[in-house]
Amino acid sequence: MNSEKGFAFIETVVALALLGIIAVAFLSGLGTSTKATVVANNKITAVSLAQTQVEWVKKADYVYEATEYSAAPIPSGQDYTGYSVQIDSEPLNNPDDGIQKITVIVKHWGEDVLQLDVYKVDK
């Protein structure tokens, strides 16, 4: 009878150890998926901002020999906190023949999240 009590104790310890291992694996996966969700949300917000900036620049008058265009205002709100945009341009040919390469860089808290290159044509 005494040997059965010891065996039940060993079974309990083994079961708890297995439960602990499974819990650690589950929590690790949960942390990874949470981080992936944050990264995906940052990327989606950056794409939205970049597309807005591209439309803003395309709507602006063509400026010959321009190295920068002004950026559209970033919407206020919690979703856009920490985001900034830089817009660079360079003529495709020298001298500027009416085609510029526009580079939109979206940053979140100073780190590059997205770079989008498009072309603007003087119509």
A tleap script that builds the chain and sets N, CA, C and O, in Angstrom:
source leaprc.protein.ff14SB
mol = sequence {
  NMET ASN SER GLU LYS GLY PHE ALA PHE ILE
  GLU THR VAL VAL ALA LEU ALA LEU LEU GLY
  ILE ILE ALA VAL ALA PHE LEU SER GLY LEU
  GLY THR SER THR LYS ALA THR VAL VAL ALA
  ASN ASN LYS ILE THR ALA VAL SER LEU ALA
  GLN THR GLN VAL GLU TRP VAL LYS LYS ALA
  ASP TYR VAL TYR GLU ALA THR GLU TYR SER
  ALA ALA PRO ILE PRO SER GLY GLN ASP TYR
  THR GLY TYR SER VAL GLN ILE ASP SER GLU
  PRO LEU ASN ASN PRO ASP ASP GLY ILE GLN
  LYS ILE THR VAL ILE VAL LYS HIE TRP GLY
  GLU ASP VAL LEU GLN LEU ASP VAL TYR LYS
  VAL ASP CLYS
}
set mol.1.N position { 0.811 -1.194 0.000 }
set mol.1.CA position { 0.000 0.000 0.000 }
set mol.1.C position { 0.859 1.265 0.000 }
set mol.1.O position { 0.521 2.235 -0.678 }
set mol.2.N position { 1.962 1.270 0.747 }
set mol.2.CA position { 2.832 2.431 0.804 }
set mol.2.C position { 3.490 2.704 -0.543 }
set mol.2.O position { 3.702 3.860 -0.909 }
set mol.3.N position { 3.811 1.651 -1.276 }
set mol.3.CA position { 4.455 1.851 -2.571 }
set mol.3.C position { 3.500 2.510 -3.560 }
set mol.3.O position { 3.947 3.220 -4.461 }
set mol.4.N position { 2.209 2.294 -3.413 }
set mol.4.CA position { 1.233 2.940 -4.296 }
set mol.4.C position { 1.168 4.442 -4.041 }
set mol.4.O position { 0.988 5.213 -4.983 }
set mol.5.N position { 1.311 4.878 -2.778 }
set mol.5.CA position { 1.289 6.303 -2.477 }
set mol.5.C position { 2.501 6.993 -3.120 }
set mol.5.O position { 2.366 8.084 -3.674 }
set mol.6.N position { 3.632 6.389 -3.053 }
set mol.6.CA position { 4.827 6.944 -3.684 }
set mol.6.C position { 4.681 7.006 -5.188 }
set mol.6.O position { 5.124 7.963 -5.823 }
set mol.7.N position { 4.053 5.976 -5.766 }
set mol.7.CA position { 3.839 5.940 -7.205 }
set mol.7.C position { 2.873 7.048 -7.627 }
set mol.7.O position { 3.089 7.673 -8.666 }
set mol.8.N position { 1.820 7.310 -6.860 }
set mol.8.CA position { 0.867 8.378 -7.162 }
set mol.8.C position { 1.568 9.735 -7.099 }
set mol.8.O position { 1.288 10.617 -7.912 }
set mol.9.N position { 2.470 9.903 -6.143 }
set mol.9.CA position { 3.211 11.150 -6.034 }
set mol.9.C position { 4.091 11.369 -7.261 }
set mol.9.O position { 4.162 12.480 -7.787 }
set mol.10.N position { 4.759 10.318 -7.717 }
set mol.10.CA position { 5.623 10.406 -8.906 }
set mol.10.C position { 4.779 10.722 -10.144 }
set mol.10.O position { 5.183 11.522 -10.987 }
set mol.11.N position { 3.614 10.095 -10.248 }
set mol.11.CA position { 2.719 10.388 -11.371 }
set mol.11.C position { 2.306 11.859 -11.367 }
set mol.11.O position { 2.254 12.500 -12.416 }
set mol.12.N position { 2.016 12.379 -10.195 }
set mol.12.CA position { 1.600 13.778 -10.070 }
set mol.12.C position { 2.734 14.717 -10.474 }
set mol.12.O position { 2.503 15.694 -11.186 }
set mol.13.N position { 3.949 14.432 -10.028 }
set mol.13.CA position { 5.101 15.267 -10.374 }
set mol.13.C position { 5.357 15.227 -11.880 }
set mol.13.O position { 5.624 16.266 -12.484 }
set mol.14.N position { 5.281 14.059 -12.488 }
set mol.14.CA position { 5.483 13.931 -13.938 }
set mol.14.C position { 4.390 14.676 -14.693 }
set mol.14.O position { 4.672 15.343 -15.688 }
set mol.15.N position { 3.145 14.569 -14.231 }
set mol.15.CA position { 2.029 15.264 -14.888 }
set mol.15.C position { 2.214 16.780 -14.799 }
set mol.15.O position { 1.967 17.494 -15.772 }
set mol.16.N position { 2.644 17.271 -13.641 }
set mol.16.CA position { 2.873 18.708 -13.488 }
set mol.16.C position { 4.036 19.178 -14.371 }
set mol.16.O position { 3.980 20.267 -14.940 }
set mol.17.N position { 5.075 18.371 -14.484 }
set mol.17.CA position { 6.206 18.727 -15.336 }
set mol.17.C position { 5.762 18.825 -16.797 }
set mol.17.O position { 6.130 19.766 -17.500 }
set mol.18.N position { 4.971 17.852 -17.249 }
set mol.18.CA position { 4.460 17.888 -18.629 }
set mol.18.C position { 3.555 19.100 -18.842 }
set mol.18.O position { 3.636 19.766 -19.874 }
set mol.19.N position { 2.703 19.379 -17.873 }
set mol.19.CA position { 1.822 20.538 -17.971 }
set mol.19.C position { 2.639 21.829 -18.048 }
set mol.19.O position { 2.298 22.736 -18.808 }
set mol.20.N position { 3.704 21.913 -17.269 }
set mol.20.CA position { 4.583 23.084 -17.308 }
set mol.20.C position { 5.253 23.255 -18.653 }
set mol.20.O position { 5.332 24.370 -19.168 }
set mol.21.N position { 5.738 22.164 -19.235 }
set mol.21.CA position { 6.387 22.221 -20.548 }
set mol.21.C position { 5.394 22.676 -21.613 }
set mol.21.O position { 5.729 23.498 -22.466 }
set mol.22.N position { 4.177 22.144 -21.565 }
set mol.22.CA position { 3.145 22.533 -22.530 }
set mol.22.C position { 2.777 24.001 -22.348 }
set mol.22.O position { 2.589 24.715 -23.332 }
set mol.23.N position { 2.673 24.462 -21.099 }
set mol.23.CA position { 2.329 25.859 -20.834 }
set mol.23.C position { 3.406 26.801 -21.362 }
set mol.23.O position { 3.083 27.840 -21.938 }
set mol.24.N position { 4.676 26.457 -21.175 }
set mol.24.CA position { 5.767 27.299 -21.668 }
set mol.24.C position { 5.718 27.377 -23.193 }
set mol.24.O position { 5.890 28.457 -23.758 }
set mol.25.N position { 5.490 26.269 -23.855 }
set mol.25.CA position { 5.405 26.269 -25.317 }
set mol.25.C position { 4.224 27.112 -25.787 }
set mol.25.O position { 4.351 27.862 -26.755 }
set mol.26.N position { 3.094 27.001 -25.125 }
set mol.26.CA position { 1.906 27.771 -25.490 }
set mol.26.C position { 2.148 29.262 -25.298 }
set mol.26.O position { 1.819 30.056 -26.179 }
set mol.27.N position { 2.717 29.655 -24.163 }
set mol.27.CA position { 2.967 31.070 -23.901 }
set mol.27.C position { 4.004 31.651 -24.848 }
set mol.27.O position { 3.913 32.819 -25.226 }
set mol.28.N position { 4.983 30.853 -25.234 }
set mol.28.CA position { 5.972 31.306 -26.205 }
set mol.28.C position { 5.302 31.590 -27.550 }
set mol.28.O position { 5.578 32.610 -28.182 }
set mol.29.N position { 4.438 30.702 -27.976 }
set mol.29.CA position { 3.704 30.899 -29.224 }
set mol.29.C position { 2.778 32.101 -29.156 }
set mol.29.O position { 2.608 32.822 -30.139 }
set mol.30.N position { 2.187 32.311 -28.003 }
set mol.30.CA position { 1.293 33.459 -27.816 }
set mol.30.C position { 2.081 34.763 -27.915 }
set mol.30.O position { 1.613 35.720 -28.532 }
set mol.31.N position { 3.259 34.811 -27.321 }
set mol.31.CA position { 4.101 36.001 -27.407 }
set mol.31.C position { 4.540 36.283 -28.826 }
set mol.31.O position { 4.551 37.436 -29.258 }
set mol.32.N position { 4.898 35.247 -29.551 }
set mol.32.CA position { 5.319 35.408 -30.941 }
set mol.32.C position { 4.175 35.923 -31.811 }
set mol.32.O position { 4.376 36.806 -32.645 }
set mol.33.N position { 2.983 35.376 -31.619 }
set mol.33.CA position { 1.848 35.821 -32.428 }
set mol.33.C position { 1.451 37.253 -32.089 }
set mol.33.O position { 1.015 37.994 -32.970 }
set mol.34.N position { 1.595 37.654 -30.833 }
set mol.34.CA position { 1.302 39.036 -30.456 }
set mol.34.C position { 2.278 39.989 -31.121 }
set mol.34.O position { 1.874 41.038 -31.622 }
set mol.35.N position { 3.549 39.640 -31.133 }
set mol.35.CA position { 4.552 40.485 -31.782 }
set mol.35.C position { 4.285 40.574 -33.286 }
set mol.35.O position { 4.409 41.648 -33.877 }
set mol.36.N position { 3.921 39.459 -33.900 }
set mol.36.CA position { 3.630 39.449 -35.337 }
set mol.36.C position { 2.427 40.345 -35.649 }
set mol.36.O position { 2.398 41.005 -36.687 }
set mol.37.N position { 1.449 40.367 -34.764 }
set mol.37.CA position { 0.279 41.222 -34.959 }
set mol.37.C position { 0.667 42.691 -34.903 }
set mol.37.O position { 0.191 43.488 -35.711 }
set mol.38.N position { 1.527 43.058 -33.958 }
set mol.38.CA position { 1.978 44.453 -33.848 }
set mol.38.C position { 2.754 44.859 -35.093 }
set mol.38.O position { 2.543 45.951 -35.621 }
set mol.39.N position { 3.642 44.004 -35.566 }
set mol.39.CA position { 4.428 44.304 -36.764 }
set mol.39.C position { 3.511 44.458 -37.981 }
set mol.39.O position { 3.707 45.359 -38.797 }
set mol.40.N position { 2.522 43.587 -38.101 }
set mol.40.CA position { 1.580 43.660 -39.222 }
set mol.40.C position { 0.762 44.951 -39.163 }
set mol.40.O position { 0.530 45.581 -40.195 }
set mol.41.N position { 0.327 45.348 -37.974 }
set mol.41.CA position { -0.434 46.598 -37.839 }
set mol.41.C position { 0.427 47.801 -38.220 }
set mol.41.O position { -0.053 48.718 -38.887 }
set mol.42.N position { 1.690 47.806 -37.803 }
set mol.42.CA position { 2.594 48.895 -38.172 }
set mol.42.C position { 2.774 48.962 -39.680 }
set mol.42.O position { 2.785 50.047 -40.262 }
set mol.43.N position { 2.916 47.811 -40.305 }
set mol.43.CA position { 3.115 47.759 -41.756 }
set mol.43.C position { 1.868 48.251 -42.502 }
set mol.43.O position { 1.981 48.987 -43.483 }
set mol.44.N position { 0.687 47.848 -42.040 }
set mol.44.CA position { -0.558 48.270 -42.682 }
set mol.44.C position { -0.734 49.778 -42.554 }
set mol.44.O position { -1.121 50.442 -43.516 }
set mol.45.N position { -0.453 50.324 -41.371 }
set mol.45.CA position { -0.553 51.767 -41.172 }
set mol.45.C position { 0.447 52.498 -42.064 }
set mol.45.O position { 0.116 53.528 -42.651 }
set mol.46.N position { 1.664 51.973 -42.168 }
set mol.46.CA position { 2.692 52.591 -43.011 }
set mol.46.C position { 2.284 52.578 -44.477 }
set mol.46.O position { 2.499 53.562 -45.184 }
set mol.47.N position { 1.703 51.489 -44.941 }
set mol.47.CA position { 1.254 51.405 -46.343 }
set mol.47.C position { 0.160 52.440 -46.597 }
set mol.47.O position { 0.158 53.107 -47.631 }
set mol.48.N position { -0.760 52.570 -45.661 }
set mol.48.CA position { -1.834 53.552 -45.795 }
set mol.48.C position { -1.274 54.971 -45.857 }
set mol.48.O position { -1.682 55.766 -46.704 }
set mol.49.N position { -0.344 55.286 -44.965 }
set mol.49.CA position { 0.281 56.614 -44.982 }
set mol.49.C position { 1.050 56.851 -46.281 }
set mol.49.O position { 0.963 57.931 -46.865 }
set mol.50.N position { 1.797 55.854 -46.730 }
set mol.50.CA position { 2.584 55.996 -47.961 }
set mol.50.C position { 1.685 56.242 -49.172 }
set mol.50.O position { 1.996 57.080 -50.018 }
set mol.51.N position { 0.583 55.521 -49.253 }
set mol.51.CA position { -0.336 55.716 -50.378 }
set mol.51.C position { -0.950 57.115 -50.356 }
set mol.51.O position { -1.130 57.743 -51.400 }
set mol.52.N position { -1.268 57.594 -49.151 }
set mol.52.CA position { -1.794 58.952 -49.020 }
set mol.52.C position { -0.762 59.972 -49.488 }
set mol.52.O position { -1.099 60.925 -50.190 }
set mol.53.N position { 0.491 59.772 -49.100 }
set mol.53.CA position { 1.558 60.699 -49.488 }
set mol.53.C position { 1.794 60.681 -50.993 }
set mol.53.O position { 2.026 61.726 -51.601 }
set mol.54.N position { 1.734 59.503 -51.590 }
set mol.54.CA position { 1.928 59.392 -53.047 }
set mol.54.C position { 0.837 60.171 -53.773 }
set mol.54.O position { 1.123 60.909 -54.715 }
set mol.55.N position { -0.398 60.012 -53.344 }
set mol.55.CA position { -1.505 60.747 -53.980 }
set mol.55.C position { -1.330 62.251 -53.780 }
set mol.55.O position { -1.624 63.032 -54.685 }
set mol.56.N position { -0.858 62.663 -52.611 }
set mol.56.CA position { -0.617 64.066 -52.311 }
set mol.56.C position { 0.432 64.637 -53.267 }
set mol.56.O position { 0.246 65.719 -53.823 }
set mol.57.N position { 1.527 63.912 -53.456 }
set mol.57.CA position { 2.607 64.392 -54.323 }
set mol.57.C position { 2.166 64.397 -55.781 }
set mol.57.O position { 2.494 65.327 -56.517 }
set mol.58.N position { 1.441 63.391 -56.206 }
set mol.58.CA position { 0.995 63.340 -57.598 }
set mol.58.C position { 0.021 64.475 -57.910 }
set mol.58.O position { -0.035 64.960 -59.040 }
set mol.59.N position { -0.742 64.894 -56.903 }
set mol.59.CA position { -1.695 65.977 -57.091 }
set mol.59.C position { -1.001 67.345 -57.081 }
set mol.59.O position { -1.531 68.308 -57.635 }
set mol.60.N position { 0.166 67.436 -56.462 }
set mol.60.CA position { 0.899 68.705 -56.387 }
set mol.60.C position { 1.466 69.071 -57.753 }
set mol.60.O position { 1.676 68.208 -58.605 }
set mol.61.N position { 1.708 70.366 -57.947 }
set mol.61.CA position { 2.312 70.828 -59.194 }
set mol.61.C position { 3.722 70.244 -59.323 }
set mol.61.O position { 4.433 70.063 -58.335 }
set mol.62.N position { 4.097 69.959 -60.553 }
set mol.62.CA position { 5.436 69.436 -60.828 }
set mol.62.C position { 6.451 70.547 -60.613 }
set mol.62.O position { 6.287 71.652 -61.130 }
set mol.63.N position { 7.491 70.259 -59.859 }
set mol.63.CA position { 8.541 71.245 -59.596 }
set mol.63.C position { 9.835 70.715 -60.203 }
set mol.63.O position { 10.349 69.679 -59.784 }
set mol.64.N position { 10.350 71.429 -61.185 }
set mol.64.CA position { 11.594 71.006 -61.836 }
set mol.64.C position { 12.762 71.133 -60.865 }
set mol.64.O position { 12.833 72.069 -60.068 }
set mol.65.N position { 13.674 70.168 -60.953 }
set mol.65.CA position { 14.872 70.117 -60.112 }
set mol.65.C position { 14.535 70.062 -58.614 }
set mol.65.O position { 15.374 70.424 -57.790 }
set mol.66.N position { 13.347 69.626 -58.254 }
set mol.66.CA position { 12.963 69.533 -56.837 }
set mol.66.C position { 13.669 68.347 -56.190 }
set mol.66.O position { 13.790 67.280 -56.792 }
set mol.67.N position { 14.124 68.540 -54.980 }
set mol.67.CA position { 14.720 67.439 -54.231 }
set mol.67.C position { 13.769 66.935 -53.151 }
set mol.67.O position { 13.959 65.847 -52.608 }
set mol.68.N position { 12.753 67.724 -52.844 }
set mol.68.CA position { 11.756 67.325 -51.844 }
set mol.68.C position { 10.405 67.905 -52.206 }
set mol.68.O position { 10.317 68.973 -52.811 }
set mol.69.N position { 9.372 67.209 -51.838 }
set mol.69.CA position { 8.011 67.723 -51.885 }
set mol.69.C position { 7.515 67.753 -50.448 }
set mol.69.O position { 7.945 66.961 -49.610 }
set mol.70.N position { 6.607 68.676 -50.180 }
set mol.70.CA position { 6.069 68.720 -48.817 }
set mol.70.C position { 5.147 67.517 -48.607 }
set mol.70.O position { 4.463 67.060 -49.523 }
set mol.71.N position { 5.154 67.034 -47.398 }
set mol.71.CA position { 4.341 65.863 -47.061 }
set mol.71.C position { 2.928 66.296 -46.682 }
set mol.71.O position { 2.711 67.397 -46.175 }
set mol.72.N position { 1.994 65.420 -46.935 }
set mol.72.CA position { 0.616 65.655 -46.492 }
set mol.72.C position { 0.572 65.551 -44.980 }
set mol.72.O position { 1.359 64.813 -44.387 }
set mol.73.N position { -0.332 66.276 -44.351 }
set mol.73.CA position { -0.434 66.157 -42.895 }
set mol.73.C position { -0.802 64.729 -42.485 }
set mol.73.O position { -1.649 64.085 -43.103 }
set mol.74.N position { -0.149 64.258 -41.435 }
set mol.74.CA position { -0.466 62.923 -40.917 }
set mol.74.C position { -1.699 63.060 -40.041 }
set mol.74.O position { -1.756 63.950 -39.192 }
set mol.75.N position { -2.686 62.196 -40.231 }
set mol.75.CA position { -3.909 62.303 -39.419 }
set mol.75.C position { -3.597 62.215 -37.931 }
set mol.75.O position { -2.681 61.510 -37.506 }
set mol.76.N position { -4.377 62.944 -37.161 }
set mol.76.CA position { -4.197 62.845 -35.712 }
set mol.76.C position { -4.932 61.612 -35.217 }
set mol.76.O position { -5.822 61.094 -35.893 }
set mol.77.N position { -4.569 61.162 -34.074 }
set mol.77.CA position { -5.225 59.989 -33.495 }
set mol.77.C position { -4.207 58.980 -33.027 }
set mol.77.O position { -3.040 59.007 -33.419 }
set mol.78.N position { -4.670 58.107 -32.195 }
set mol.78.CA position { -3.801 57.120 -31.577 }
set mol.78.C position { -3.168 56.177 -32.598 }
set mol.78.O position { -2.045 55.715 -32.393 }
set mol.79.N position { -3.865 55.886 -33.683 }
set mol.79.CA position { -3.334 54.953 -34.686 }
set mol.79.C position { -2.076 55.478 -35.371 }
set mol.79.O position { -1.266 54.692 -35.862 }
set mol.80.N position { -1.905 56.804 -35.410 }
set mol.80.CA position { -0.788 57.394 -36.143 }
set mol.80.C position { 0.271 58.001 -35.229 }
set mol.80.O position { 1.148 58.721 -35.706 }
set mol.81.N position { 0.211 57.730 -33.941 }
set mol.81.CA position { 1.190 58.257 -32.997 }
set mol.81.C position { 2.577 57.688 -33.304 }
set mol.81.O position { 2.746 56.477 -33.444 }
set mol.82.N position { 3.554 58.573 -33.404 }
set mol.82.CA position { 4.934 58.139 -33.618 }
set mol.82.C position { 5.331 57.982 -35.074 }
set mol.82.O position { 6.484 57.661 -35.360 }
set mol.83.N position { 4.408 58.198 -36.004 }
set mol.83.CA position { 4.728 58.044 -37.429 }
set mol.83.C position { 5.210 59.367 -38.014 }
set mol.83.O position { 4.713 60.434 -37.652 }
set mol.84.N position { 6.171 59.289 -38.910 }
set mol.84.CA position { 6.634 60.454 -39.661 }
set mol.84.C position { 6.879 60.024 -41.102 }
set mol.84.O position { 7.060 58.842 -41.396 }
set mol.85.N position { 6.880 61.013 -41.990 }
set mol.85.CA position { 7.024 60.729 -43.412 }
set mol.85.C position { 8.079 61.651 -43.999 }
set mol.85.O position { 8.146 62.835 -43.669 }
set mol.86.N position { 8.903 61.087 -44.876 }
set mol.86.CA position { 9.902 61.862 -45.613 }
set mol.86.C position { 9.682 61.589 -47.093 }
set mol.86.O position { 9.534 60.440 -47.511 }
set mol.87.N position { 9.664 62.655 -47.876 }
set mol.87.CA position { 9.463 62.508 -49.323 }
set mol.87.C position { 10.659 63.112 -50.039 }
set mol.87.O position { 10.922 64.308 -49.916 }
set mol.88.N position { 11.377 62.294 -50.782 }
set mol.88.CA position { 12.529 62.747 -51.566 }
set mol.88.C position { 12.197 62.588 -53.049 }
set mol.88.O position { 11.416 61.720 -53.437 }
set mol.89.N position { 12.804 63.440 -53.863 }
set mol.89.CA position { 12.610 63.303 -55.310 }
set mol.89.C position { 13.919 63.586 -56.021 }
set mol.89.O position { 14.778 64.321 -55.534 }
set mol.90.N position { 14.037 62.986 -57.170 }
set mol.90.CA position { 15.208 63.246 -58.010 }
set mol.90.C position { 14.791 63.052 -59.458 }
set mol.90.O position { 14.010 62.154 -59.774 }
set mol.91.N position { 15.317 63.903 -60.340 }
set mol.91.CA position { 14.970 63.743 -61.754 }
set mol.91.C position { 15.532 62.429 -62.286 }
set mol.91.O position { 16.609 61.982 -61.892 }
set mol.92.N position { 14.785 61.839 -63.174 }
set mol.92.CA position { 15.231 60.579 -63.758 }
set mol.92.C position { 16.401 60.817 -64.716 }
set mol.92.O position { 17.299 59.982 -64.830 }
set mol.93.N position { 16.382 61.950 -65.393 }
set mol.93.CA position { 17.455 62.306 -66.327 }
set mol.93.C position { 17.993 63.682 -65.956 }
set mol.93.O position { 17.324 64.462 -65.280 }
set mol.94.N position { 19.201 63.964 -66.403 }
set mol.94.CA position { 19.776 65.273 -66.160 }
set mol.94.C position { 20.015 65.936 -67.504 }
set mol.94.O position { 20.782 65.365 -68.280 }
set mol.95.N position { 19.465 67.038 -67.854 }
set mol.95.CA position { 18.573 67.881 -67.076 }
set mol.95.C position { 17.194 67.241 -66.920 }
set mol.95.O position { 16.828 66.304 -67.630 }
set mol.96.N position { 16.456 67.781 -65.971 }
set mol.96.CA position { 15.118 67.270 -65.649 }
set mol.96.C position { 14.228 67.388 -66.880 }
set mol.96.O position { 13.951 68.487 -67.358 }
set mol.97.N position { 13.787 66.241 -67.383 }
set mol.97.CA position { 12.955 66.239 -68.587 }
set mol.97.C position { 11.478 65.973 -68.288 }
set mol.97.O position { 10.713 65.614 -69.183 }
set mol.98.N position { 11.091 66.147 -67.051 }
set mol.98.CA position { 9.672 66.006 -66.715 }
set mol.98.C position { 9.308 64.683 -66.078 }
set mol.98.O position { 8.123 64.378 -65.941 }
set mol.99.N position { 10.296 63.881 -65.679 }
set mol.99.CA position { 10.028 62.624 -64.982 }
set mol.99.C position { 10.896 62.589 -63.731 }
set mol.99.O position { 12.117 62.727 -63.810 }
set mol.100.N position { 10.265 62.405 -62.584 }
set mol.100.CA position { 10.988 62.346 -61.319 }
set mol.100.C position { 10.685 61.045 -60.597 }
set mol.100.O position { 9.572 60.520 -60.650 }
set mol.101.N position { 11.705 60.544 -59.925 }
set mol.101.CA position { 11.527 59.396 -59.046 }
set mol.101.C position { 11.217 59.954 -57.653 }
set mol.101.O position { 12.000 60.721 -57.093 }
set mol.102.N position { 10.080 59.563 -57.110 }
set mol.102.CA position { 9.638 60.024 -55.793 }
set mol.102.C position { 9.807 58.850 -54.819 }
set mol.102.O position { 9.327 57.745 -55.069 }
set mol.103.N position { 10.494 59.114 -53.716 }
set mol.103.CA position { 10.678 58.098 -52.682 }
set mol.103.C position { 9.966 58.559 -51.413 }
set mol.103.O position { 10.263 59.621 -50.868 }
set mol.104.N position { 9.022 57.741 -50.955 }
set mol.104.CA position { 8.285 58.024 -49.720 }
set mol.104.C position { 8.803 57.057 -48.662 }
set mol.104.O position { 8.745 55.839 -48.835 }
set mol.105.N position { 9.310 57.617 -47.565 }
set mol.105.CA position { 9.818 56.799 -46.461 }
set mol.105.C position { 8.942 57.051 -45.246 }
set mol.105.O position { 8.801 58.188 -44.797 }
set mol.106.N position { 8.355 55.985 -44.718 }
set mol.106.CA position { 7.516 56.084 -43.527 }
set mol.106.C position { 8.302 55.513 -42.359 }
set mol.106.O position { 8.846 54.411 -42.431 }
set mol.107.N position { 8.350 56.292 -41.273 }
set mol.107.CA position { 9.079 55.867 -40.079 }
set mol.107.C position { 8.119 55.803 -38.895 }
set mol.107.O position { 7.160 56.570 -38.805 }
set mol.108.N position { 8.401 54.873 -37.995 }
set mol.108.CA position { 7.637 54.766 -36.751 }
set mol.108.C position { 8.626 54.825 -35.606 }
set mol.108.O position { 9.469 53.942 -35.447 }
set mol.109.N position { 8.513 55.870 -34.819 }
set mol.109.CA position { 9.454 56.144 -33.728 }
set mol.109.C position { 10.897 56.154 -34.233 }
set mol.109.O position { 11.798 55.643 -33.569 }
set mol.110.N position { 11.110 56.746 -35.423 }
set mol.110.CA position { 12.452 56.914 -35.959 }
set mol.110.C position { 13.001 55.736 -36.738 }
set mol.110.O position { 14.060 55.857 -37.354 }
set mol.111.N position { 12.322 54.607 -36.734 }
set mol.111.CA position { 12.789 53.430 -37.482 }
set mol.111.C position { 12.019 53.307 -38.792 }
set mol.111.O position { 10.795 53.434 -38.822 }
set mol.112.N position { 12.763 53.057 -39.883 }
set mol.112.CA position { 12.109 52.875 -41.181 }
set mol.112.C position { 11.172 51.680 -41.142 }
set mol.112.O position { 11.554 50.586 -40.727 }
set mol.113.N position { 9.939 51.905 -41.582 }
set mol.113.CA position { 8.962 50.824 -41.664 }
set mol.113.C position { 8.715 50.454 -43.118 }
set mol.113.O position { 8.541 49.283 -43.452 }
set mol.114.N position { 8.704 51.479 -43.989 }
set mol.114.CA position { 8.362 51.239 -45.385 }
set mol.114.C position { 9.017 52.284 -46.274 }
set mol.114.O position { 9.086 53.460 -45.919 }
set mol.115.N position { 9.496 51.848 -47.426 }
set mol.115.CA position { 9.987 52.773 -48.453 }
set mol.115.C position { 9.259 52.430 -49.745 }
set mol.115.O position { 9.235 51.279 -50.181 }
set mol.116.N position { 8.668 53.457 -50.345 }
set mol.116.CA position { 7.887 53.262 -51.565 }
set mol.116.C position { 8.431 54.193 -52.633 }
set mol.116.O position { 8.529 55.401 -52.419 }
set mol.117.N position { 8.785 53.631 -53.787 }
set mol.117.CA position { 9.293 54.419 -54.911 }
set mol.117.C position { 8.238 54.480 -56.003 }
set mol.117.O position { 7.713 53.449 -56.425 }
set mol.118.N position { 7.927 55.690 -56.461 }
set mol.118.CA position { 6.979 55.906 -57.567 }
set mol.118.C position { 7.566 56.956 -58.496 }
set mol.118.O position { 8.614 57.535 -58.208 }
set mol.119.N position { 6.896 57.195 -59.599 }
set mol.119.CA position { 7.377 58.186 -60.563 }
set mol.119.C position { 6.304 59.242 -60.784 }
set mol.119.O position { 5.111 58.941 -60.835 }
set mol.120.N position { 6.758 60.493 -60.914 }
set mol.120.CA position { 5.864 61.620 -61.178 }
set mol.120.C position { 6.243 62.187 -62.529 }
set mol.120.O position { 7.421 62.367 -62.840 }
set mol.121.N position { 5.221 62.464 -63.329 }
set mol.121.CA position { 5.440 62.958 -64.673 }
set mol.121.C position { 4.788 64.337 -64.808 }
set mol.121.O position { 3.664 64.548 -64.352 }
set mol.122.N position { 5.504 65.270 -65.437 }
set mol.122.CA position { 4.948 66.592 -65.695 }
set mol.122.C position { 3.960 66.456 -66.841 }
set mol.122.O position { 4.342 66.104 -67.957 }
set mol.123.N position { 2.707 66.729 -66.572 }
set mol.123.CA position { 1.663 66.577 -67.608 }
set mol.123.C position { 1.386 67.854 -68.310 }
set mol.123.O position { 0.540 67.896 -69.203 }
savepdb mol mol.pdb
quit
